Amino acid sequence: MSESPVIAFLNKMTDLILLNLMWLITCLPIVTIGAATTAMYYTNIISIRQGDGYVVKRYFKSFRDNFKQATILWLLVLLLGGIMAFDLFYWYTLGTMLGKVMFCLSAVVAFFMFIILLYVFPVLAKFDNCMKSTIKTAAAFAVGYLPYTAILTVITILFIYFNVVSIVMNAISLFAGFAVLAYVKSFFLYKVFMNHMDERYDDFYSDQEE
């Protein structure tokens, strides 16, 4: 007999609360944020593919398998993010026409980097690629699936906005919000990924019998 919707919801929320906790703990060294985020997307997307459960096992499998590559990607994100932040600040404070033009151009580049970032760690979680291929695939998805990219962008920006203006949202995020955000985004990411995978050979193997 299938479980009731209420029980299913409670089970899912329990998994997301646990996933959120593991993500927060494994993010504490800062440099491990990339590996932690990759593992969170892996766990969420595989739950869509295969069902709930096995949260700890799935999370730490991905965290371990993708640690090196995800960490390098994360450090690259920090470096490029720092450069772009300085670039935007410099051109904004220059106060000249050239500064305004360059600020606009830099803002476009920064936005393009942002939408690629929306896909980078989920792509690393889903596809077994080298770092260069991961970035190229993320960029191709960001541009090639603009409707999905727009949805992911709006969801992410709204999440950031409400966390900036609301202490209550901060508390929700610490409790389960980050995992819920990744779970919602994973539905759209899964649709994108499945256009490039034969489900019969989906690399999200069935780990339920291991």
Residue pairs with C-beta under 8 A, 6 or more apart in sequence:
3 11
11 52
12 52
13 176
15 47
15 52
15 53
15 55
16 176
16 179
16 180
16 183
17 175
17 176
17 179
18 55
18 56
19 40
19 43
19 44
19 55
19 59
19 179
20 174
20 175
20 176
20 177
20 178
20 179
20 180
22 36
22 39
22 40
22 55
22 56
22 59
22 60
23 36
23 37
23 39
23 40
23 178
23 179
24 174
24 178
26 32
26 35
26 36
26 39
26 63
27 33
27 36
27 37
31 71
31 74
31 75
32 67
32 71
32 74
33 74
34 70
34 71
34 72
34 73
34 74
34 75
34 77
34 121
35 63
35 66
35 67
35 70
35 71
35 74
36 63
37 70
37 74
37 121
37 182
38 62
38 63
38 66
38 70
38 121
38 122
38 124
38 125
39 58
39 59
39 60
39 61
39 62
39 63
39 66
39 125
40 59
40 178
40 179
40 182
41 121
41 122
41 125
41 126
41 182
41 186
41 189
42 58
42 59
42 61
42 62
42 66
42 125
42 126
42 204
43 55
43 58
43 59
43 62
44 179
44 182
44 183
44 186
45 122
45 125
45 126
45 186
45 189
45 190
45 193
45 204
46 58
46 204
46 207
47 53
47 55
47 58
47 183
48 186
48 187
48 190
49 190
49 202
49 204
50 204
50 206
50 207
50 208
51 208
53 208
54 207
54 208
57 207
58 207
61 207
62 125
66 124
66 125
69 124
69 130
69 131
69 134
70 121
70 124
72 131
73 120
73 121
73 124
73 131
73 134
73 135
77 117
77 120
80 113
81 113
84 106
84 109
84 110
84 113
87 106
88 103
88 106
88 107
88 110
91 99
91 100
91 102
91 103
91 106
92 99
92 103
93 99
94 102
94 103
112 142
114 153
115 142
115 149
115 152
115 153
116 135
116 138
116 139
116 142
117 138
118 138
118 142
118 149
118 152
118 153
118 156
118 185
119 137
119 138
119 139
119 141
119 142
119 189
120 134
120 135
120 138
122 185
122 186
122 189
122 193
123 129
123 134
123 137
123 138
123 141
124 134
126 189
126 193
126 197
126 203
126 204
127 133
127 134
127 137
127 193
127 203
128 203
129 137
141 148
141 149
141 192
142 149
143 149
145 192
148 188
148 189
148 191
148 192
151 188
152 185
152 188
152 189
155 181
155 184
155 185
156 181
156 185
159 173
159 177
159 181
162 169
163 169
163 170
163 173
163 177
169 177
197 203
